[in-house]
Amino acid sequence: MESQKQHPQKFSLEFFPPRTEKGMEKLKGVIAGLGTLSPEYMSVTYGAGGTTQEKTLETVRYIQEHTEQQAAPHLTCIGASEESVTELLDTYAEMGINRIVALRGDLPSGMMDPGEFKYASDLVKFIKDTRGDEFHLEVAAYPETHPQARNCDIGIKWFKHKVDQGADSAITQYFFNFDSYRYFIDNCEKNGIDLPIIPGIMPITNYENLIRFSEGCGAEVPRWLKCRLESFEDDIDSLRAFGKEVVQELTQRLLDEGAPGVHFYSMNNIEPTLEIAKSLTYRDYSSNLGL
């Protein structure tokens, strides 16, 4: 964990672009509520093949023009061309965006050709080669190993290659086992990887949704946690209270042990993230969350 202690601890948020106007109005309220925490940036997801491009642009533009926060759009490269990526980067530059979350994305159903970029490392290299340091590039990290990697060593090899192409920092897939992050950082250090690797944090509010999301992205929900969550059955209030306690303890331990901040997957909701975030203490400053 020593490599991570040299980096200042930061706080950031993630949203997904709503599909309806009603959803967008709700998100505006969420952005305002969580904006009181003064995050370093707010990231906005982007569907593979550009499936949510217009909604992503709308959400990013709203954050840039109507809040005091900085937006960090996700950019997935599956199905994209160099021309389409260049046009999008030009648009973001005109909007004052200086941070991109560079991802591969999943191949949409029925799409056989991944396009000109096969991996996220290809996208990172292209942006660095053509734009230099114009954009701070965030990439994804997988403490429990990339779901398509045969083993941890291959997963680290892929991650190192992506970092070597010019990544500036990384955000992890969410996890619930502290040792997953610690062992991943130890492995990174052994392989000469030295950049901020920010833990992704997922608040627990719904058991079925959590299991579905986790199965889809390869995140492990420990058996003991599944059993406890299942035991609450229809007692939603108790489940959320327990989930808050678990995630709050995990997040504070990560910060105490040296993680360079946290990145909350807000799921476009205020309270779960707000309550956990307000409870945290950081080593570098006490006013990071606007308290």
C-alpha positions as a printed NumPy array, in Angstrom:
array([[  0.   ,   0.   ,   0.   ],
       [  3.011,   2.318,   0.243],
       [  2.746,   3.426,  -3.38 ],
       [ -0.737,   4.804,  -2.763],
       [  0.131,   6.798,   0.361],
       [  2.169,   9.293,  -1.667],
       [ -0.95 ,  10.496,  -3.503],
       [ -3.451,  12.978,  -2.017],
       [ -6.793,  11.489,  -1.113],
       [ -9.571,  12.591,  -3.461],
       [-13.323,  12.074,  -3.612],
       [-15.371,  11.611,  -6.79 ],
       [-18.778,  10.434,  -7.984],
       [-20.285,   8.518, -10.885],
       [-23.683,   8.976, -12.536],
       [-25.372,   7.33 , -15.498],
       [-27.267,   9.375, -18.116],
       [-31.058,   9.103, -17.654],
       [-33.125,   7.922, -20.605],
       [-36.117,  10.204, -19.922],
       [-36.709,  13.865, -19.15 ],
       [-38.209,  12.888, -15.8  ],
       [-35.068,  10.952, -15.003],
       [-32.939,  13.932, -15.987],
       [-34.862,  16.228, -13.665],
       [-34.331,  13.76 , -10.829],
       [-30.627,  13.553, -11.608],
       [-30.285,  17.324, -11.49 ],
       [-31.492,  17.177,  -7.894],
       [-29.065,  14.35 ,  -7.114],
       [-26.176,  16.315,  -8.646],
       [-27.106,  19.351,  -6.545],
       [-27.381,  17.288,  -3.37 ],
       [-24.111,  15.419,  -3.8  ],
       [-22.423,  18.545,  -5.118],
       [-22.488,  19.866,  -1.541],
       [-19.731,  17.331,  -0.84 ],
       [-17.399,  19.202,  -3.244],
       [-16.15 ,  16.166,  -5.2  ],
       [-13.068,  16.56 ,  -7.357],
       [-15.157,  15.514, -10.378],
       [-18.385,  13.811, -11.434],
       [-18.045,  11.052, -14.031],
       [-20.821,  10.138, -16.461],
       [-21.104,   6.684, -18.025],
       [-21.218,   6.042, -21.764],
       [-22.662,   2.967, -23.457],
       [-20.544,   0.672, -25.578],
       [-20.68 ,   1.675, -29.213],
       [-21.954,   5.102, -28.203],
       [-25.432,   3.807, -27.267],
       [-25.994,   6.621, -24.751],
       [-23.808,   9.249, -26.408],
       [-26.421,  12.008, -26.682],
       [-27.639,  11.541, -23.108],
       [-24.048,  11.429, -21.875],
       [-23.303,  14.7  , -23.667],
       [-26.446,  16.269, -22.218],
       [-25.509,  15.231, -18.676],
       [-21.89 ,  16.292, -19.042],
       [-22.93 ,  19.662, -20.453],
       [-25.324,  20.21 , -17.55 ],
       [-22.604,  19.528, -14.98 ],
       [-20.138,  21.805, -16.763],
       [-22.536,  24.698, -17.324],
       [-24.845,  24.62 , -14.304],
       [-22.714,  23.441, -11.396],
       [-19.373,  24.245,  -9.836],
       [-18.193,  20.678, -10.435],
       [-15.99 ,  19.255, -13.183],
       [-17.478,  16.535, -15.397],
       [-15.441,  13.505, -16.446],
       [-17.207,  11.675, -19.298],
       [-16.671,   7.994, -19.862],
       [-15.473,   7.144, -23.348],
       [-15.788,   3.546, -24.535],
       [-13.94 ,   2.528, -27.687],
       [-15.703,  -0.658, -28.821],
       [-17.346,   0.102, -32.159],
       [-15.643,   3.5  , -32.386],
       [-13.334,   4.87 , -35.078],
       [-10.408,   7.245, -34.766],
       [-12.531,   9.875, -36.489],
       [-15.481,   9.502, -34.1  ],
       [-13.205,   9.583, -31.049],
       [-11.424,  12.677, -32.363],
       [-14.743,  14.464, -32.926],
       [-15.887,  13.608, -29.418],
       [-12.613,  14.761, -27.87 ],
       [-12.927,  18.041, -29.803],
       [-16.426,  18.489, -28.399],
       [-15.276,  17.81 , -24.856],
       [-12.331,  20.179, -25.226],
       [-14.7  ,  22.947, -26.368],
       [-16.802,  22.299, -23.256],
       [-13.8  ,  22.734, -20.962],
       [-13.492,  19.034, -20.111],
       [-10.001,  18.028, -18.994],
       [-10.598,  14.516, -17.661],
       [-11.728,  11.386, -19.53 ],
       [-12.518,   7.911, -18.198],
       [-11.099,   5.747, -21.006],
       [-12.696,   2.295, -21.242],
       [-13.063,  -0.548, -23.696],
       [-16.738,  -1.222, -23.103],
       [-18.691,  -4.408, -23.793],
       [-19.386,  -5.567, -27.339],
       [-23.113,  -4.923, -27.946],
       [-25.268,  -7.905, -28.871],
       [-25.036,  -8.612, -32.577],
       [-21.911,  -6.503, -33.142],
       [-19.138,  -8.629, -34.646],
       [-16.548,  -5.956, -35.423],
       [-15.091,  -4.107, -32.401],
       [-13.937,  -1.254, -34.63 ],
       [-10.521,   0.39 , -34.775],
       [ -9.903,   0.022, -31.028],
       [ -9.832,  -3.5  , -29.646],
       [ -8.732,  -2.68 , -26.103],
       [ -8.841,   0.274, -23.72 ],
       [ -5.049,   0.443, -23.997],
       [ -5.488,   1.249, -27.704],
       [ -7.77 ,   4.135, -26.806],
       [ -5.394,   5.457, -24.155],
       [ -2.478,   5.357, -26.588],
       [ -4.459,   7.109, -29.319],
       [ -5.529,   9.936, -27.007],
       [ -2.018,  10.42 , -25.641],
       [ -0.447,  10.268, -29.102],
       [ -2.864,  12.77 , -30.611],
       [ -3.683,  15.052, -27.664],
       [ -0.684,  14.794, -25.359],
       [ -1.581,  15.806, -21.803],
       [ -4.7  ,  17.753, -22.784],
       [ -6.83 ,  15.206, -20.909],
       [ -6.201,  13.453, -17.602],
       [ -6.961,   9.812, -18.402],
       [ -8.664,   7.583, -15.863],
       [ -8.747,   3.848, -16.614],
       [-10.446,   0.859, -15.013],
       [ -8.765,  -1.519, -12.564],
       [-10.029,  -4.873, -11.323],
       [ -8.885,  -5.87 ,  -7.809],
       [-10.608,  -9.247,  -8.186],
       [ -9.093,  -9.677, -11.679],
       [-10.607,  -8.684, -15.   ],
       [-13.543, -11.063, -15.675],
       [-11.984, -12.1  , -19.002],
       [ -8.463, -12.704, -17.645],
       [ -7.549, -16.349, -17.067],
       [ -5.666, -15.534, -13.882],
       [ -4.36 , -12.668, -11.757],
       [ -0.968, -12.531, -13.478],
       [ -2.569, -12.011, -16.88 ],
       [ -4.916,  -9.406, -15.412],
       [ -1.974,  -7.45 , -13.995],
       [ -0.119,  -7.746, -17.309],
       [ -3.088,  -6.226, -19.154],
       [ -3.434,  -3.475, -16.568],
       [  0.268,  -2.606, -16.727],
       [  0.123,  -2.378, -20.518],
       [ -2.791,   0.043, -20.256],
       [ -0.932,   2.134, -17.691],
       [  2.199,   2.151, -19.841],
       [  0.232,   3.607, -22.763],
       [ -0.33 ,   6.776, -20.756],
       [ -3.01 ,   6.341, -18.076],
       [ -2.786,   8.978, -15.336],
       [ -4.845,   7.24 , -12.647],
       [ -7.271,   4.355, -12.227],
       [-10.669,   3.66 , -10.689],
       [-11.411,   0.142,  -9.493],
       [-14.441,  -1.999,  -9.987],
       [-16.349,  -2.031,  -6.706],
       [-15.551,  -4.742,  -4.171],
       [-16.483,  -5.648,  -0.588],
       [-13.293,  -7.363,   0.572],
       [-10.509,  -5.038,   1.728],
       [ -7.868,  -7.694,   1.075],
       [ -8.845,  -7.751,  -2.612],
       [ -7.667,  -4.172,  -2.938],
       [ -4.596,  -4.609,  -0.743],
       [ -3.365,  -7.678,  -2.626],
       [ -4.031,  -5.958,  -5.955],
       [ -1.955,  -2.938,  -4.915],
       [  0.825,  -5.224,  -3.654],
       [  0.827,  -6.994,  -7.016],
       [  0.904,  -3.669,  -8.859],
       [  3.902,  -2.557,  -6.8  ],
       [  5.756,  -5.782,  -7.593],
       [  5.173,  -5.081, -11.285],
       [  6.369,  -1.492, -11.179],
       [  2.911,   0.087, -11.467],
       [  2.857,   3.39 ,  -9.613],
       [ -0.147,   5.638, -10.191],
       [ -3.179,   6.524,  -8.043],
       [ -5.599,   3.575,  -7.946],
       [ -8.833,   4.842,  -6.418],
       [-11.222,   2.273,  -4.911],
       [-14.697,   2.199,  -6.437],
       [-17.39 ,   2.1  ,  -3.745],
       [-20.917,   0.756,  -4.234],
       [-23.522,   1.58 ,  -1.542],
       [-25.849,  -1.325,  -0.73 ],
       [-29.54 ,  -0.481,  -1.015],
       [-31.163,  -3.44 ,  -2.803],
       [-30.13 ,  -7.101,  -2.6  ],
       [-31.466,  -8.261,  -5.974],
       [-29.941,  -5.325,  -7.849],
       [-26.588,  -5.79 ,  -6.138],
       [-26.423,  -9.472,  -7.087],
       [-27.459,  -8.746, -10.674],
       [-24.912,  -5.936, -11.106],
       [-22.177,  -8.035,  -9.527],
       [-22.81 , -11.038, -11.736],
       [-22.729,  -8.785, -14.784],
       [-19.416,  -7.112, -13.985],
       [-17.568,  -9.905, -12.188],
       [-17.536,  -8.288,  -8.735],
       [-17.628, -10.748,  -5.844],
       [-20.209, -10.449,  -3.086],
       [-18.743, -12.512,  -0.186],
       [-20.885, -15.4  ,   1.017],
       [-21.188, -13.979,   4.536],
       [-22.497, -10.716,   3.103],
       [-24.99 , -12.474,   0.844],
       [-26.31 , -14.492,   3.796],
       [-26.78 , -11.396,   5.959],
       [-28.489,  -9.454,   3.197],
       [-30.787, -12.379,   2.36 ],
       [-31.837, -12.618,   5.998],
       [-33.487,  -9.183,   5.904],
       [-36.009, -10.387,   3.28 ],
       [-38.539,  -7.519,   2.894],
       [-37.122,  -5.392,   5.723],
       [-35.618,  -2.763,   3.416],
       [-34.791,  -0.282,   6.17 ],
       [-32.744,  -2.82 ,   8.109],
       [-30.987,  -3.993,   4.944],
       [-29.986,  -0.443,   4.069],
       [-28.82 ,   0.295,   7.601],
       [-26.669,  -2.837,   7.598],
       [-25.403,  -2.091,   4.076],
       [-24.435,   1.426,   5.122],
       [-22.471,   0.081,   8.097],
       [-20.592,  -2.472,   5.971],
       [-19.664,  -0.042,   3.197],
       [-18.832,   2.77 ,   5.619],
       [-16.405,   0.557,   7.565],
       [-14.79 ,  -0.717,   4.369],
       [-14.381,   2.781,   2.946],
       [-12.89 ,   4.261,   6.098],
       [-10.456,   1.362,   6.376],
       [ -9.35 ,   1.923,   2.792],
       [ -8.652,   5.57 ,   3.559],
       [ -6.912,   4.755,   6.835],
       [ -4.669,   2.192,   5.132],
       [ -3.561,   4.66 ,   2.459],
       [ -5.928,   4.465,  -0.508],
       [ -5.783,   7.698,  -2.571],
       [ -9.44 ,   8.554,  -2.048],
       [-12.72 ,   6.935,  -3.064],
       [-14.997,   6.942,  -6.113],
       [-18.69 ,   6.383,  -5.373],
       [-20.982,   4.608,  -7.825],
       [-23.987,   6.706,  -6.811],
       [-26.573,   4.899,  -8.968],
       [-28.175,   8.354,  -9.343],
       [-29.321,   8.408,  -5.708],
       [-28.447,  10.959,  -3.04 ],
       [-28.864,   9.493,   0.424],
       [-26.777,   6.277,   0.401],
       [-23.667,   8.049,  -0.889],
       [-24.285,  11.242,   1.081],
       [-24.594,   9.447,   4.414],
       [-21.475,   7.336,   3.922],
       [-19.391,  10.161,   2.47 ],
       [-20.184,  12.526,   5.334],
       [-18.925,   9.986,   7.866],
       [-15.444,   9.706,   6.336],
       [-12.225,  11.285,   7.54 ],
       [ -9.268,  11.879,   5.24 ],
       [ -5.594,  12.037,   6.161],
       [ -4.848,  15.234,   4.226],
       [ -7.74 ,  17.471,   5.167],
       [-10.978,  17.474,   7.091],
       [-13.013,  19.766,   4.825],
       [-12.825,  17.741,   1.584],
       [-16.51 ,  16.837,   1.721],
       [-17.716,  20.366,   2.34 ],
       [-18.208,  19.749,   6.058]])
